[in-house]
Amino acid sequence: MNKLKKTMQKIEKAMMAVSFAEEGEFGTAREIMKEERRVLLGIRQGLIDRKTLKYAVNTCKRVGAGLDILFVSSPEYKDPVLEQFISELQKDSIQCRLIKKSGCLKQEIIDYTNTRKEVLFVVIESSDNLDVDCKGKGKKLSMSWQNLKCPLVVVMEGT
């Protein structure tokens, strides 16, 4: 049933684009048919690196994608660096969604990308804490991300 609903939405979207194209509004038609593309930025409370934020923004601009920020923190925590970053995104007209979660960053990223096909890739900061899996069993980063459905970009600190 869900597949049928999505197919109907695609048909409606295509018909709307055709209507605009017939009226000579080609830019609007292209914009309607444009698939939503997203970059996912995974960050954790107390470990926000401006270099990683800048990399994510520049990538969004380069590929014409919006930015989803998956922020793993305690529920009431507010980060001033993150709030300023979101404000800058809005000034640059980059679509941005903040998703707050608690728990394991790696698992939250895998769960998010499993349900969102529009995510082109994930950007995370390099950190010793990301080299183990959520349960602390010591799996290396490359092994623990095997279930990720898109490419993973790790931004190195201090380089």
Backbone as numpy.savetxt, mean C-alpha at the origin, in Angstrom:
# Nx Ny Nz CAx CAy CAz Cx Cy Cz
-21.18 -15.57 -6.12 -22.00 -14.38 -6.12 -21.13 -13.11 -6.12
-20.06 -13.13 -5.34 -19.16 -11.98 -5.26 -18.49 -11.72 -6.61
-18.13 -12.80 -7.31 -17.51 -12.67 -8.63 -18.47 -12.03 -9.63
-19.72 -12.41 -9.56 -20.75 -11.85 -10.44 -20.90 -10.35 -10.18
-20.91 -9.98 -8.91 -21.05 -8.56 -8.55 -19.88 -7.75 -9.10
-18.66 -8.28 -8.97 -17.48 -7.58 -9.48 -17.53 -7.46 -11.00
-17.99 -8.51 -11.67 -18.10 -8.48 -13.13 -19.12 -7.43 -13.56
-20.23 -7.34 -12.86 -21.26 -6.34 -13.18 -20.71 -4.92 -12.98
-19.93 -4.73 -11.92 -19.34 -3.42 -11.68 -18.37 -3.04 -12.80
-17.59 -4.01 -13.28 -16.66 -3.75 -14.38 -17.41 -3.38 -15.66
-18.51 -4.06 -15.92 -19.32 -3.75 -17.11 -19.91 -2.35 -17.00
-20.44 -2.00 -15.83 -21.00 -0.66 -15.63 -19.93 0.41 -15.82
-18.74 0.14 -15.31 -17.63 1.07 -15.43 -17.25 1.24 -16.91
-17.21 0.15 -17.65 -16.86 0.20 -19.07 -17.92 0.97 -19.85
-19.18 0.76 -19.55 -20.26 1.46 -20.26 -20.21 2.96 -19.97
-19.88 3.32 -18.74 -19.75 4.73 -18.40 -18.60 5.36 -19.18
-17.48 4.66 -19.29 -16.33 5.15 -20.03 -16.67 5.31 -21.51
-17.42 4.37 -22.06 -17.84 4.44 -23.47 -18.69 5.70 -23.70
-19.59 5.98 -22.76 -20.45 7.17 -22.89 -19.62 8.45 -22.94
-18.63 8.55 -22.05 -17.77 9.72 -22.06 -16.94 9.80 -23.34
-16.43 8.67 -23.80 -15.63 8.65 -25.02 -16.47 9.07 -26.23
-17.71 8.64 -26.29 -18.60 9.02 -27.40 -18.83 10.53 -27.44
-18.77 11.17 -26.28 -18.97 12.62 -26.20 -17.66 13.40 -26.35
-16.58 12.67 -26.66 -15.30 13.33 -26.87 -14.50 13.57 -25.60
-14.96 13.08 -24.49 -14.27 13.24 -23.20 -13.32 12.06 -23.00
-12.27 12.00 -23.81 -11.37 10.84 -23.79 -10.56 10.75 -22.50
-10.15 11.88 -21.96 -9.40 11.88 -20.71 -10.23 11.31 -19.56
-11.49 11.71 -19.51 -12.38 11.21 -18.47 -12.61 9.72 -18.65
-12.77 9.28 -19.89 -12.98 7.85 -20.17 -11.76 7.04 -19.72
-10.58 7.55 -20.03 -9.35 6.85 -19.61 -9.25 6.78 -18.10
-9.60 7.87 -17.45 -9.52 7.92 -15.98 -10.50 6.92 -15.35
-11.66 6.77 -15.92 -12.65 5.82 -15.41 -12.14 4.39 -15.55
-11.50 4.10 -16.67 -11.03 2.73 -16.94 -9.70 2.40 -16.26
-9.04 3.42 -15.77 -7.75 3.21 -15.12 -7.92 2.34 -13.88
-7.14 1.27 -13.82 -7.19 0.40 -12.65 -6.52 1.09 -11.48
-7.09 0.89 -10.33 -6.49 1.45 -9.14 -5.21 0.69 -8.82
-4.15 1.44 -8.61 -2.85 0.84 -8.29 -2.41 1.41 -6.95
-1.90 0.56 -6.08 -1.52 0.97 -4.75 -0.13 0.45 -4.39
0.57 1.21 -3.59 1.82 0.77 -2.97 1.49 0.65 -1.49
1.94 -0.41 -0.86 1.70 -0.61 0.57 2.98 -0.31 1.33
2.90 0.62 2.27 4.01 0.96 3.14 3.74 0.35 4.50
4.60 -0.57 4.93 4.45 -1.20 6.23 5.40 -0.58 7.24
4.84 0.01 8.29 5.67 0.64 9.32 5.14 0.28 10.71
6.04 0.42 11.69 5.67 0.09 13.07 5.90 1.28 13.99
5.16 1.29 15.08 5.27 2.32 16.10 6.71 2.45 16.57
7.20 3.68 16.58 8.54 3.96 17.08 9.66 3.64 16.11
9.35 3.09 14.93 10.37 2.71 13.96 10.11 3.33 12.59
9.72 4.59 12.57 9.42 5.25 11.30 10.66 6.00 10.83
11.15 5.63 9.66 12.34 6.24 9.08 11.91 7.15 7.92
12.34 8.40 7.96 11.96 9.35 6.91 12.43 8.91 5.53
13.56 8.23 5.46 14.07 7.75 4.18 13.10 6.73 3.55
12.54 5.88 4.37 11.56 4.89 3.89 10.29 5.60 3.42
9.86 6.60 4.16 8.68 7.38 3.77 8.91 8.06 2.42
10.07 8.68 2.28 10.41 9.38 1.03 10.46 8.40 -0.15
11.03 7.22 0.08 11.09 6.21 -0.98 9.67 5.84 -1.43
8.78 5.63 -0.48 7.40 5.24 -0.81 6.71 6.34 -1.62
6.88 7.60 -1.22 6.25 8.73 -1.94 6.80 8.83 -3.36
8.11 8.79 -3.50 8.71 8.90 -4.83 8.26 7.76 -5.74
8.12 6.58 -5.18 7.67 5.43 -5.96 6.22 5.63 -6.42
5.37 6.11 -5.53 3.97 6.37 -5.89 3.88 7.37 -7.03
4.69 8.43 -6.95 4.70 9.44 -8.01 5.17 8.83 -9.33
6.21 8.02 -9.27 6.80 7.43 -10.47 5.84 6.47 -11.18
5.11 5.65 -10.42 4.25 4.64 -11.04 2.78 5.06 -11.09
2.48 6.26 -10.58 1.10 6.74 -10.61 0.17 5.94 -9.74
0.61 5.65 -8.52 -0.19 4.83 -7.61 -0.52 5.60 -6.34
-1.54 5.14 -5.65 -1.87 5.67 -4.34 -1.05 4.93 -3.29
-1.10 5.41 -2.07 -0.32 4.81 -0.99 -1.22 4.34 0.13
-1.08 3.08 0.48 -1.72 2.53 1.67 -0.64 2.41 2.73
-0.89 2.98 3.89 0.06 2.93 4.99 -0.48 1.98 6.04
0.18 0.86 6.20 -0.20 -0.11 7.22 0.66 0.18 8.44
0.04 0.74 9.47 0.75 1.19 10.66 0.40 0.28 11.82
1.38 -0.49 12.28 1.18 -1.40 13.39 1.61 -0.69 14.66
0.62 -0.48 15.55 0.89 0.24 16.79 -0.19 -0.09 17.81
-0.03 0.47 19.00 -1.10 0.35 19.98 -2.27 1.21 19.49
-3.50 0.84 19.83 -4.68 1.52 19.25 -4.71 3.03 19.43
-4.30 3.54 20.56 -4.43 4.98 20.82 -3.19 5.78 20.42
-2.15 5.12 19.96 -0.88 5.79 19.65 -1.01 6.68 18.41
-0.50 7.91 18.51 -0.45 8.83 17.37 1.00 9.26 17.19
1.49 9.16 15.97 2.87 9.50 15.68 2.92 10.82 14.93
3.60 11.84 15.47 3.65 13.15 14.80 4.36 13.10 13.45
5.36 12.24 13.30 6.07 12.11 12.02 5.10 11.56 10.97
4.32 10.57 11.35 3.35 9.96 10.42 2.25 10.96 10.06
1.77 11.71 11.03 0.72 12.70 10.76 1.23 13.79 9.80
2.47 14.23 9.99 3.06 15.22 9.08 3.22 14.63 7.68
3.64 13.38 7.61 3.81 12.68 6.34 2.49 12.60 5.57
1.42 12.24 6.25 0.11 12.16 5.61 -0.34 13.53 5.12
-0.05 14.56 5.87 -0.37 15.93 5.46 0.38 16.29 4.17
1.65 15.91 4.09 2.45 16.17 2.88 1.91 15.40 1.68
1.44 14.17 1.91 0.85 13.39 0.82 -0.38 14.09 0.26
-1.20 14.62 1.13 -2.41 15.32 0.69 -2.05 16.56 -0.11
-1.00 17.28 0.30 -0.55 18.46 -0.45 -0.04 18.08 -1.83
0.59 16.90 -1.93 1.11 16.41 -3.22 0.05 15.69 -4.04
-1.20 15.67 -3.56 -2.33 15.02 -4.24 -2.10 13.53 -4.46
-1.47 12.89 -3.51 -1.30 11.44 -3.56 -2.38 10.82 -2.69
-3.18 9.94 -3.31 -4.22 9.25 -2.55 -3.57 8.43 -1.45
-4.11 8.56 -0.25 -3.49 7.90 0.89 -4.57 7.29 1.78
-4.31 6.08 2.25 -5.18 5.43 3.23 -4.31 4.97 4.39
-4.72 5.30 5.60 -4.02 4.84 6.79 -4.79 3.68 7.38
-4.11 2.56 7.53 -4.72 1.36 8.10 -3.95 1.06 9.39
-4.62 1.20 10.53 -3.97 0.94 11.81 -4.30 -0.48 12.25
-3.27 -1.21 12.63 -3.41 -2.58 13.12 -2.54 -2.75 14.34
-2.76 -3.82 15.06 -1.86 -4.18 16.16 -1.45 -5.62 15.93
-0.29 -5.97 16.40 0.18 -7.34 16.21 1.46 -7.37 15.42
1.56 -8.36 14.57 2.78 -8.62 13.82 2.73 -7.94 12.45
3.70 -7.08 12.17 3.73 -6.35 10.89 3.75 -7.30 9.71
4.60 -8.31 9.76 4.71 -9.24 8.64 3.37 -9.90 8.35
2.70 -10.41 9.36 1.43 -11.10 9.15 0.35 -10.15 8.68
0.34 -8.93 9.21 -0.64 -7.93 8.78 -0.44 -7.58 7.30
0.82 -7.48 6.87 1.11 -7.19 5.47 0.64 -8.33 4.58
0.94 -9.56 4.97 0.52 -10.73 4.18 -1.00 -10.79 4.10
-1.69 -10.59 5.22 -3.15 -10.61 5.23 -3.72 -9.51 4.33
-3.14 -8.32 4.39 -3.63 -7.19 3.61 -3.45 -7.45 2.11
-2.28 -7.92 1.71 -2.03 -8.15 0.28 -2.81 -9.35 -0.25
-3.19 -10.26 0.61 -4.00 -11.40 0.17 -5.41 -10.97 -0.22
-5.88 -9.86 0.35 -7.24 -9.40 0.06 -7.30 -8.20 -0.88
-6.16 -7.64 -1.24 -6.12 -6.45 -2.08 -5.23 -6.70 -3.29
-5.82 -6.99 -4.41 -5.06 -7.30 -5.63 -4.45 -6.07 -6.27
-4.90 -4.87 -5.87 -4.37 -3.65 -6.48 -3.01 -3.23 -5.93
-2.51 -3.93 -4.91 -1.20 -3.61 -4.35 -0.10 -4.10 -5.29
0.69 -3.14 -5.81 1.77 -3.47 -6.73 2.95 -4.10 -6.01
3.33 -3.50 -4.88 4.39 -4.04 -4.05 4.36 -3.41 -2.67
5.16 -4.00 -1.78 5.22 -3.56 -0.39 6.57 -2.93 -0.13
6.57 -1.82 0.60 7.80 -1.15 1.01 7.88 -1.24 2.53
9.03 -1.75 3.02 9.28 -1.79 4.46 10.68 -1.28 4.72
10.93 -0.94 5.96 12.26 -0.51 6.38 13.05 -1.74 6.82
14.33 -1.73 6.51 15.21 -2.79 6.97 15.38 -2.65 8.48
15.25 -3.76 9.18 15.39 -3.74 10.63 15.72 -5.14 11.10
16.56 -5.23 12.10 16.89 -6.54 12.67 15.64 -7.26 13.16
14.65 -6.50 13.63 13.43 -7.11 14.16 12.58 -7.75 13.07
12.78 -7.38 11.81 12.01 -7.98 10.73 12.66 -9.27 10.22
13.84 -9.61 10.72 14.53 -10.81 10.26 14.02 -12.09 10.92
13.10 -11.97 11.83 12.50 -13.16 12.44 11.02 -13.13 12.17
10.41 -14.30 12.24 8.97 -14.31 11.97 8.21 -13.87 13.22
6.90 -13.77 13.11 6.07 -13.23 14.17 6.10 -14.06 15.44
6.30 -15.32 15.29 6.28 -16.20 16.46 7.66 -16.32 17.09
8.64 -15.61 16.53 9.97 -15.60 17.10 10.74 -16.89 16.92
10.40 -17.66 15.91 11.08 -18.94 15.70 12.39 -18.80 14.93
12.73 -17.56 14.57 14.03 -17.32 13.97 14.13 -17.57 12.48
13.02 -17.65 11.77 13.08 -17.79 10.32 13.67 -16.51 9.73
14.48 -16.66 8.72 15.06 -15.49 8.08 14.00 -14.77 7.25
14.26 -13.48 6.97 13.32 -12.64 6.26 12.84 -13.25 4.95
13.77 -13.77 4.15 13.39 -14.31 2.85 12.45 -15.51 2.97
12.61 -16.31 3.99 11.74 -17.47 4.18 10.39 -17.08 4.76
10.38 -16.12 5.66 9.14 -15.79 6.36 8.15 -15.01 5.49
8.58 -14.48 4.35 7.71 -13.72 3.46 7.22 -14.54 2.27
7.36 -15.84 2.30 7.00 -16.68 1.15 5.54 -16.56 0.75
4.66 -16.23 1.66 3.23 -16.14 1.35 2.81 -14.79 0.80
3.75 -13.87 0.64 3.42 -12.55 0.12 3.08 -12.65 -1.37
1.99 -12.02 -1.77 1.47 -12.13 -3.14 2.03 -11.08 -4.10
2.97 -10.25 -3.66 3.54 -9.22 -4.52 5.00 -9.00 -4.10
5.76 -8.24 -4.90 7.17 -7.98 -4.55 7.31 -7.20 -3.25
8.43 -7.43 -2.57 8.77 -6.76 -1.33 10.02 -5.91 -1.55
9.93 -4.61 -1.20 11.07 -3.71 -1.31 11.50 -3.36 0.10
12.76 -3.65 0.43 13.31 -3.36 1.75 14.26 -2.17 1.61
13.93 -1.08 2.28 14.74 0.13 2.24 15.76 0.03 3.36
17.02 0.11 2.99 18.10 -0.04 3.96 18.32 1.24 4.74
18.64 1.10 6.01 18.93 2.25 6.86 20.33 2.78 6.57
20.50 4.08 6.63 21.80 4.70 6.56 22.54 4.59 5.23
21.87 4.20 4.16 22.55 4.12 2.86 21.95 5.09 1.89
